[in-house]
């Protein structure tokens, strides 16, 4: 029997980009990094797990430790799907 811990969305809202950082997104100043290396980095993509089908990360949002842990846990769930550049969430797009 496969036991999974509860899949609970992070409650702490991470910081959103400053205007100067938004400009970097517009100028394609982005890179792909392993999910585990994304903590403290700014997302350059929207990430939507199903369920619940609501974006949990938007472009310009900081990857927090809690958010990365949520995605790692999400990947372990059966019938879970991720809408992102890399649907396995092995890598994510961040601002350089």
ABEGO torsion letter per residue (X at the ends): XBBBBBBBBBABBBBBBBAAAAAAAAAGBBBBBBAAAABGBBBABBBBBOOAGBBABBBGBBBBAAAAAAAAAAAABBGBBBBBABAAGABBBBBX
